[in-house]
Amino acid sequence: MCGIIGIVGKAPVSDRLIDSLKRLEYRGYDSAGIAAVVGGPDGNRVERRRAQGKIRNLEALLAQEPLTGQNGIGHVRWATHGAPNVKNAHPHTAGRVTLVHNGIIENFAELKAELAAAGRTFESDTDTEVIAHLIDAELATGLPPLEAFKAALDRLTGAYALAVLIEGADDLILGARRGSPLVVGEGQGEMFLGSDALAVGPFTNRVVYLEEGDYVAIDHDSARIFDASGAPVERAVKVVPASAVMMEKGNYRHFMEKEIHDQPEGCQRTLSAYVDALTSRSAMPGNIDFKALDRIQIVACGTSYIAGVIGKYLIEQLADLPVDVEIASEFRYRQPALRPGSLVIAMSQSGETADTLAALRYCKAKGMKSAVVVNAQESTMAREVDVVWPIHCGPEIGVASTKAFTAQVSVMIALAVAAAKSRGMIDAAEEQRMVKVMLEAPRLIAEAIGLEDALKEIAVDIAKARDVLFLGRGPMSALALEGALKLKEISYIHAEGYAAGELKHGPIALVDDQTPIIILAPFDSYFEKSASNMSEVMARGGQVVFITDPEGAKHAPAGARVVVTAPASDPLVSTLVMSAPIQLLAYHVAVVKGADVDQPRNLAKSVTVE
């Protein structure tokens, strides 16, 4: 949610800030802006340039009004307080202070009233501007910059990641984090601040991940880091692999398209981390005693939640271990009954999702052992849990998750098999069979992606619809939710996913000859019931897109508008194989409609505020 870059450099900063912001545009794109320390006849001063909309609008402004200087900050915004316009765009300035901010200040109204009563005026509707005024007010009392910054931080309630310029302290940028991630990048005679490793990736692979409550002062040669109490601290320098800072579309039109095609490799890397191809054994790192667990509690949001639901089906079916899956934003507020003998698994691509992090901390406070399935191994969640189960699909830039989703599902599959073996629900021979099935999945995913041309044709008709229903049974009911989510996210067509058995309990009232019905039904133990649902829909004029496998295509009732035949797959991995068609369908519908596929309106990649 929003993106930050700060540079104390030895080269002109404007183009470098823009380069970094382009990498961060997936985090926010309502507006963008930069600020830099520039020289003048009366001494150095901080100037800023801001534009509504995409970064290209900011580039156009900079072409007309260049911004010089070697030290600066930049921001891409996803609006929280205040409309997405220029006056609310970051950076914000008050007196000597110019800053950018991710997060939400919960007590901003109280602070704003206090500052207004003291004679300060505000030009924006944001909570962020309050922080700038608060720091400037502390400077006005005579405090030096770092002390003024700490005094202001102590008055803030809520979440923030900050990068701050102060006139008169020209070779200094201040940063702080609470509830929103922030990293320091170490260069040669240069230092950087960023909201993640991608932000500083163009400049360095040496990264320091700030801990919760940390604040920092960077200059050309050093980063002085302090904890929430104000005590100086050392934080480890991590060398970030090049893959973690690379983001190129290659020959693809959109990142989402590329990331769909990346899935065979991403799932291969992920599955290989949890199974041994030589011995055909499964193993989950972390020494979790699955036999001793009473239950598993999964907490997640969005697509990660749906991956968790698929995990529930598999773990309960294979390991006979009760699993609850809940939307993290609801979980902690209902004060659930939890016991120390349970395991909480947080699922988050970024490892910074605010609601999931809060739910995780709630479970840990109840004495539960904790694990996270995450794409960012240095994220806040990864640092706070007992066990980290990373996905290995590489950075995902498209807002609508594809390869991270299937990588998460891959971890859930491996977890289900490992738990089943540990609990004595399968023997060594069945474990070996399942491992072989898992290792075949990437090839089958690639074959499913080969259906793209057929799905392009279907997309032309789907793009005309106002409403679309997705139906499935068993794990496919969860995949129906994912299909509907993908379609609505990027094409803005209203779509709903349902367990097909619920059709007669209400949703069938929506069926008519203008409503495409997408039914996910591989030839498994649920197929007969799914085929019956298909007949019910067609009897009412529903236009069925039947996504199945070769055996399912043979037994499908006549009358479907189109049958899409995905590769045959074992039920253990069928959700992986069937994911590609629904992703490609959503993608090509959005392309037909001319939507902004990678950056759909109102959405951000990482939701770091509640």
N, C-alpha and C positions, 0 to 999 in steps of 0.2 A: 504494500500500500504506500504509494509515493516513493520517490527515489532521490537520494542525496549523493552529491560528490563535492569534495573540497580538495583544493590543491594549494600547497605552498611550494611553488616551483621555481625553476631557473630558466624557463622559456615562456613565451606568450601563452596565456592560459585559456583564452576564449575558445579556440578550436578544440582544445583538449577537453574542456568542460562539455562542449556539445557532443564530442565523440563518446564520452562516458554516458551522457544523458540518453543518447540513442540506444545504448545497451540497457538502459533502465526504463525505457518508454513502456515496456510491458507492465511496469508497476504503477504507472499513472500517466494520464495523457489528456487531462482536462485543460491543463496549462503548463507552461514551462518558463523558467527564467534563470538567469545567472547574474552574479555580481562580482566585481573585481576591484582591487586596489589600483587606482590609476594616478599618475603624476599630473601635476598642474602648476601654474605659476605661483599659486598660494600654498603649495605643498600637496601631499598625497590625500586622496579622498576615495571613498567607495562609491562606485556607480553601478547601476543595475539595468538590465534589459529584461522585459517580461512580455509574454504573448499568450493569448488564449489559444487553446487547441493544441495541435501537434507540434513537434519540435521544428518541423519545416517552417512553421510560422515564425518561430523565434529566429531561425537562421535568416529568414527574409528580413527581419527587423535588424539583425546584426549587420547584414550587408549594407543597409542604409545608415545605421548608426553603430559603427564598430566600437568594440570595447577592448581597450588595451590593458596591459598589466600582466604580472606573473603569478599573482596570488588571488584565488577566487573560490566561489562556491556556486553550486547549481542545484536545480530541483525540477523534478517532474511531479505534477500534483494530481491526486485523485481526491476530489472535493469531499470534505466532511462538513466543516463550518463555512458557510458562505457559498454563493453561486460560483460556477467555474468561469470567471471572467478575469480581466487584467488586474483589477484592483485587489482581487483576492489571491492572485498568483504570487508565489514565492520568487525571490527573497522578499522579506518584509524588513522595513527600516524604521527605527525610532532613534533620533539623535545620533549618537556615535555608533549605534549597533545595527548590523544587518545580518539576518539569519534565515536559515531554512529549517523546516521541521516536518518530521513524520510523527503521526500519533494524534491523540486528542487530550487536551488539557481540561480536566473535568471541573476545576474550580475557576475557569477563565472568567466567568461572569462576575464573580465576587471580586477577583483581582482587577478586572476592567473598571468596575464601579469605583474601586478605591483609587485607581490611577486617574480616572476621569475627575474625581473629586479633588485630586491634587493638581488639576489643571492640564492634564495631558489629553491630546486629541488623537482620534483614531481615524485612519483612512480606509480600513477594510472591515469586513464582517467576520474575520477569522479569529480563532483562539490563538493562533500563532503570533499575531502582532502584539498580543499582551505580553508574551515572553520578551520580545525585543524592548518594549517599554520598561518592563520590570528590571532587566539588566541595565538599561540606560539610567534608570532611577538610582540603582545601586552605585553605578559609576559616578553619578552626580554627588554622592555623599563623600567622594574621595577615595573609594576603594580601588585598588589596581584591578585590571581586567579579570584575572583568574579568581580573585576573591569575590568580585562583584558577580561573576558567573555562578559561583558556588552558592552565594547568598540567594540569588534568584532561583536556582534549582531547588533549594530547600523549601521554597514556597509553592512549588508546583505539585498538584495532585493529578495523576493520570499517566498517560503513556507518551513518551517522546524519544526521538532521536534528533539531535541538533547539530548543526554546523554553523559557527558564528564568526563573523568578521567584526573587528572593532577599530574604528578610525583612531590613528595614533599608535596602534600596535600592529604595524603593517605587515610584519613577517610572522604573524601568529593566527592560527585558526583554533577555536575552542570547539570541543565536541562533547556530547553526553548521551547516554542511553538509559532508558527505563521503560521496559515493555515493548520497545522497538529496537531492532538490531542496528548495530553500527560497528564498522571495522576500521582499523588503521592500516594503511599500506606504507611500507618502507621502501624508499627509493635511494638513489645516489645523489645526495644533496637536495633531495625533495622528499616531502611527506604528503600523504593523502588520507582523506576520510571518505568513507562510502557506506551506503546502506547495505551492501553485500560485496562479495568478492568480484562479481561482475563489474561493479562500478569502478574499482581500481585496477581491474584486469588489464586494460590497455597500457598500464604504466609499471606494474610490478606484480610479482607472484609471491611476495613476502607479506603476509597478512597477520595482523593481531586482532583477534575477536574480543571486543570489550565485553566484560561481564555486566550483569544486571546492576544498575546503580553507578557504574563507572563514569568518570568524566576525564577529559584529556585536553592537553595543550600541545599542539604540534607546531614546529617551526621547520626550517630547512633541514635540520640534522637530527632531530630527536622528537620523541613523543613522551611527554610526562603524563603518566596515568595515575589516577587517584580513585579510591573506592568511594562508596556512598558516604562514609564517615569523614572523608577528606584525607585519609592516610595514603601516602604514596605506595603504589603496588607495581609489581612486575607481571606482565601477561606474556604468555609464550608466543613466539613468532612461528607461524605455520607457513610452510611452503605449499602453495596451492597448485595442484596439477594443472597443466595447460588446458586440459579438457574442461575444467571447472570455470574457466574464464573465456572460453571460445564461444562465439555465437554467430554463426554464418548460415545463411539460407542455402548457399550453394546454388544449384540450378532450380530450386523450388520457388514457387511464387510466394509462399507464405511459410512462416515457421511451423504452423500447425500441420501443413502438408508434409514438410520435412520430418516432423516429429512422429507423424503416423508411420512414415516409411522407416523411421529409426527403430521401430518397436521390435522387430526380430532380434536385432543386435542388443537392444536394451534388456529385453527379457532373457536373452542368452547370458549376458553378463550377470544379471541378477540371480537367475536360477543356479548358475555355476558357483555362486558364492555360498549357496546353501546345500548343495549336493556334491557328492564326489563321483565323478563320471567313471572313475576306474573301479571303485568298489560298489557303485550303485547304492550308496548309503546317503541318508539325509542327516543334516546336522544344523541345529540353530545355535549360533554362538551365544554365550552368556550363562551357560549352566543352569537354565531354568529346569526345575524338577516338575515336569508336567503331571507326574503321578500324584504329587502332593497338592496340586491346585484344586480348590473348590469350584472355581469358575474363572472365566476371563471377561474383563470389561473393556470393550473397545470404545474409544471416544474420538470423534473426528467431525469434519465439516465437509459439505459439498461432495465432490467426486471421491475424496478420501473416505467419507462416510459410506459411500456405495461399495468401495473396495472392501471396507470392513464388513458390510452385510454379506458379500460373497464369502469372506473369510468365515463368518458365522456358520453358514451352510456347510462348508467343508469341514471345519473343526468339529462341529457337533456330530456330523454324519460319520466321519472317519475315526475321531478320537473319543467320542462319547463324553465330551467335556462341555458343560454348559457355557454359552457365550452370550453376552448382552452387548448390543451395539446401540449407541445413542449419539444423537446430534449434540456436539459439545456445548453449543450455546444454550441448550435447555438443561443439560445434565446437572450442573452444580447447583442451579437455582432451585431444583426440586428436592434438594437434600437427600440423595439416594442412600439407602442402607448398604453399607459396604463393610467388608471384613478383611482382616489382614491376610487370610489364606488365599486371597484372590490376586490375580495379575491384571494390572491395567496396561493396555496397549494404546498409546496415542498414535494416530496416523496423520501425517502432515507432510506435504511436499517440501515446504520451506522450513519446517521446524520452528516457525515463529507465529503461527496462527494464534491469535490472542485467545479466542474461546477455547481452543483445544489445550493450550498451555495452562489456562486457568483450571480446566477440568482435570488435567494431569496433576497439577499441584494439589487440588482437592483430594484426589485419590491417594497421593503420597502422604498427605497429612493424616489419612486414616490408616496408615501403616501398610499399604499395599505395595508389593514389589512392582516395579515399573519398567516398561520397555517402549521404544518408539520405532515406528517404521517411517523412515525419513529420507529425503533426497539430499539434505544438507547436513553433513556429518559434524560440522562445527556450529550448528544452530543452538539456540537456547535449549530446546527440548533435548537435543542429543547430549548436551552437557549436564542436564539435570536428572536423567533417568539412570536406572541400574544397568540396562542393556540397550544397545543400539543395534537395530536391524536395518542397515542402509539398503536403499535401492540403488542400482548402478546404471541408470539410464542416461546420466549426464544432465546438464542444465536444460530445463524446459522453459521456453520463452513464450510460446502461445498461451494466452490466458486460459483457453479451454483445454483442460488437461487431456492428454492422450497417452504418451509413452510413460509418464509417471504413474498413471492409473494402472496400466497393465503391469508395470514393474511392481507396484504395490500388491496387486492381485497375485503376482508370482511369489512374493514373500508369503502371502497368506496360504498359498498352495503348499509351499515347502514347510511352513509352520504346521499345517494340518497333518501332513505325512509324518513329520518328526514327532508330533504329539501322539499320534496314533501308535507309532512304534514304541515310544516310551511307555505308554499306558497299556501295552500288550494287546491292542485292538487289531493289529496286523502283524503278521510274522515277517521274517527276513525276506522270504521269497516275494511276498506282496510288496514290501518296501522296495525291493529291487525293480519290480515291474513298474511301480509308480515313478521311481526316479527316471527310468527309461522313457516313460510317457512324458515327464516334465522336460527332459532334454530334447524330445522331438517337437515340443511346442513352437520354438522359434521358426522352424521350417514351415509348420502349418500356418503360423501367423503370416509369413511371407506369401504363402499361397492365397490366403484370404485377401491380402492387400492386392493381389493380382485380379480381383474382381472389380477394380476401380472403374474400368470403362463401362461396365454394366451399370454400376451405381451412378455414374455421371448421367446416364440416360434417365434413370428413375428420378434423379434429383430435379430434372426439368419440370416434371409434373408435381412433385412434392412442394416445390417452391411456390406453386400457385395456391396452396392450401392455407386456410386460416387456422386450422386445428389439426393436430396429428396425435394419434394414440399409439403407444407402444405396449405390447402385451408379452408376458413370458411366465413360465412356471419354474419353481425351484430357483436355482441360481440365476436363471434367465429372467426372473421377475426383477432381480436387482439390476441386471443388465438393461432391462426395459427402462428403469429409472435413469440409468446413465445415458441411454439413447435419447430420451426425452430432454434430459438436461443439456446434452451437447447441442441438440437442435435449437432449443430455445435460447441458449447462450449466444450463439453466433449468427443465427438467421432471424431471430426475433419472432419466429412462428410459435404460437402457443402449442405446447406439447405436454402430454402427461404420460407417465409410465405406471402401469398397473400389474399386479399379479393377475394372471388371466382368469383365475377362479373367482375374482371379484367382479368380473364383467357383468354378470346378471344382477349384481347388488348396486347398480347405479350407473356405471360408465356406459353401458349399452344404450342408454338414452341419448348419448351423443352421436351414435353411429348413424350416418346417412351416406348418400352417394357422393358427397363432397368431402368426406373425411377419410384420408388415408389411415389405414390400420397396419402397423408394422408388427408382425408376430415373429418372435424369436423362438424357434423350436427345433433344435437338433433331435435326431432320432434316439431318444433316451427313455427313461422310465416315465417321463411326463408327456411323451409325444402324443399318445392317444387322446389325452385330455386337451392338449393344445390344439390338435386337429379338430376336435369337437367345437372348441371356441371359435376357430376359424370358420367353420360352417355356420355357426350362429351369427357371426358378423356378416358373412356374405349373404345370408338370407335377408338381411336388413339393408342391403345395398352397399355395405362397406367395401371400400377399395383396398384389398389386402395385398401387402408386400410381405411375402412369406420367406423368411430367412432361415434356412435349414441346412442339411448336409445331404449327400447323395442318397442315402437310404430314406431320409425324410422326404426328399423330393419324389421318390417312387410311391410313397404312401400318402402324399398330401391330397386332400380333397380337391376335386376339380373346381375351377372358378376363380382362383387367385389372379389378381391383375398381373402379378409377376412373381416368379419364384427365383430367389437368389440362392445358389447352391455353394455353400462354403465347404471347405475340406472336412472330411470325417475326422472326428477327434474323440478321445476318451473323455468321459464326463469330468474327469479331474481337471482338464485344461480347456474345456469347451468355452468357458467364459473368455479366455484369452483369444481364442480363435474367432469367436463371434464378435469380439470388440471392434475389430478392424472394419467390418462392413457398416456398423452403425456410425463409426467415426467418419468414414469416407462419405457416407450419405449426408451427414450433417455438414461436412466441409463443402461438398459440391452444391448443396442447396444454398448455403451462404454465398458461394461464389456466383451462382446464378442470380441471386438477389442483389449482388453488388455490395454486400455487407463488408465491414472491416473485420476480416476473419481473426487476425491476431490480437486485435484490441477492441473487442466488442464494447458497445456503449455501457457506461455505468459500472463496469466490472474492473477489478484489479487482480493481479496474479496472487499476491500474498496479502491476506487480510490481517493486518497486525493491530487493528483496533476493534473493540467490541461494537 
